[in-house]
Amino acid sequence: MLIDVSYFLAGPRHIANATLAELPSQDSIAVNDTIVAYIKEFQPLFLSSMLGNKLSKEVTDYLELLDQENAEAEEDSEEETIVAAGEEESKYESLCKLLREPFANYVFFYILRDANTQATIKGLVRLKCDNTYVSPIQRQVSTWNDMVKKNREFVKWASSKQCPFTVSIDSNLLTPINTFNL
């Protein structure tokens, strides 16, 4: 995967009960599983929108290879995360580094959208909680616009001679929004 739960532990994207603890609580397990599900759901769409279909597939294959190598390394020993070596893979890694932060914002935007409702067979219901709910729209707008700023930085890099790839970026991911959806 392009990102993991660690992108939601602190700062503006902090999600309560998200953790990397070795012995997490049941709440933390549920939160982490939800975050991972959002990452898996939205990664293909984000990558294809930022890179185009062909390059998106190549990056996805690279990320799957890294995940496989990391899983094998964990089985073999308690070593640090392995980063695949080689010139071609390092090109993909430099690309991935530039996409991680905007993708974390993209995922957080959608988590905020769905945060306080749950689908049931009878429709959407508001989740019960001791806290008072507030509209997520302001936070969604700031998260989206922060992503747009980072995506525009990516466009500058992609247009430079430093970028070894030809990318095709969906203009929607470069367009800021406001609370009125205008």
C-alpha positions in Angstrom: 0.0 0.0 0.0 1.1 3.5 -0.7 0.4 4.6 2.9 -0.4 3.0 6.3 -2.2 3.9 9.5 0.9 5.9 10.7 -0.3 8.8 8.5 -3.4 9.2 10.8 -1.7 9.2 14.3 -1.0 12.9 14.8 -1.4 16.3 13.3 -4.3 17.5 11.2 -5.2 14.0 10.1 -5.3 12.5 13.6 -7.9 9.9 14.1 -8.8 8.9 17.6 -7.8 5.4 18.6 -5.5 4.9 15.5 -2.3 3.3 16.8 0.7 1.3 15.9 0.9 -0.3 19.4 1.8 -4.0 19.5 -1.1 -4.7 21.8 -3.9 -2.4 20.6 -7.3 -2.2 22.3 -10.4 -3.5 20.5 -11.3 0.0 19.6 -7.9 0.6 18.0 -8.1 -2.6 16.0 -11.5 -1.5 14.6 -10.2 2.0 13.8 -7.0 0.6 12.2 -9.0 -1.9 10.1 -11.3 0.9 8.9 -8.4 3.1 7.9 -6.8 0.2 6.0 -10.1 -0.5 4.2 -10.3 3.1 3.1 -6.7 3.0 1.9 -7.3 -0.1 -0.1 -10.6 1.2 -1.5 -9.3 4.6 -2.7 -5.7 3.8 -3.7 -6.5 2.6 -7.2 -8.7 5.6 -8.0 -6.2 8.1 -6.6 -3.2 6.5 -8.5 -5.0 6.3 -11.8 -6.3 9.9 -11.4 -2.8 11.2 -10.6 -0.7 9.0 -12.9 -2.9 7.6 -15.7 -3.9 4.0 -16.0 -0.6 2.6 -17.4 1.7 4.2 -14.8 -0.8 3.5 -12.1 -0.6 -0.2 -12.8 3.2 -0.1 -12.7 3.2 1.7 -9.4 0.6 -0.7 -8.0 2.8 -3.7 -9.0 5.8 -2.0 -7.4 3.9 -1.4 -4.1 2.6 -5.0 -4.1 6.2 -6.3 -4.6 7.3 -4.1 -1.6 4.5 -5.4 0.5 5.4 -9.0 -0.4 9.1 -8.4 0.4 8.2 -6.7 3.7 5.9 -9.6 4.7 8.6 -12.1 3.9 11.2 -10.1 5.9 8.9 -10.1 8.9 8.5 -13.8 8.7 12.2 -14.4 8.4 13.3 -12.0 11.2 12.6 -8.8 13.1 14.6 -6.7 10.5 13.6 -3.1 9.5 11.4 -2.6 6.5 13.1 -3.7 3.3 13.1 -1.2 0.4 13.7 -3.0 -2.9 17.0 -2.0 -4.5 17.6 -1.2 -8.1 17.4 1.8 -10.4 13.9 1.1 -11.7 12.5 0.6 -8.3 14.1 3.7 -6.9 12.3 5.7 -9.7 9.0 4.3 -8.4 10.0 5.0 -4.8 10.7 8.7 -5.6 7.3 8.9 -7.3 5.6 7.2 -4.3 7.3 9.6 -1.8 5.7 12.6 -3.6 2.2 10.9 -3.6 2.0 9.7 0.0 1.0 12.9 1.7 -1.6 14.0 -0.8 -3.0 10.5 -0.8 -3.3 10.5 3.0 -5.3 13.7 2.7 -7.5 12.2 0.0 -8.2 9.2 2.2 -8.9 11.5 5.2 -11.3 13.5 3.1 -13.4 10.4 2.5 -13.1 9.2 6.1 -14.5 12.6 7.2 -17.3 12.3 4.7 -18.5 9.0 6.2 -17.5 9.5 9.8 -20.7 9.9 11.8 -23.1 7.7 9.9 -23.5 4.0 9.4 -25.4 2.2 6.6 -28.2 -0.2 7.7 -30.8 -2.0 5.7 -33.2 0.8 6.6 -30.9 3.6 5.6 -28.2 5.7 7.1 -28.2 6.2 10.9 -26.2 8.6 13.0 -23.7 6.9 15.2 -24.2 7.2 19.0 -21.4 8.9 21.0 -20.8 10.8 24.2 -19.2 13.6 22.1 -21.2 16.2 20.3 -21.0 15.9 16.5 -20.1 18.8 14.3 -20.3 19.1 10.6 -17.0 17.8 9.0 -17.4 20.2 6.0 -14.8 22.8 7.2 -12.2 20.1 7.9 -13.0 18.3 4.6 -12.5 21.6 2.7 -9.1 22.3 4.3 -8.0 18.7 3.9 -9.0 18.7 0.2 -7.3 22.1 -0.5 -4.1 20.9 1.3 -4.1 17.9 -1.0 -4.6 20.1 -4.0 -1.6 22.2 -3.0 0.6 19.1 -2.7 -0.8 17.8 -6.0 0.2 21.0 -7.7 3.7 20.6 -6.3 3.7 17.1 -7.8 2.6 18.6 -11.2 5.6 20.9 -11.1 7.9 17.9 -10.4 6.2 15.8 -13.1 6.7 18.6 -15.6 10.4 18.9 -14.8 13.3 17.0 -16.2 13.7 15.2 -12.8 10.6 13.2 -13.5 11.4 10.0 -15.5 7.7 9.3 -16.2 4.9 10.6 -18.3 1.9 11.3 -16.1 -1.7 12.1 -16.9 -3.4 14.0 -14.0 -7.1 14.4 -13.5 -7.8 18.2 -13.2 -10.4 17.5 -10.4 -7.4 16.7 -8.1 -6.0 20.1 -8.8 -9.1 22.1 -8.2 -9.7 23.6 -4.7 -13.2 23.5 -3.1 -15.1 25.6 -0.7 -17.8 25.0 1.8 -20.5 26.0 -0.8 -19.2 23.3 -3.2 -18.5 26.0 -5.8 
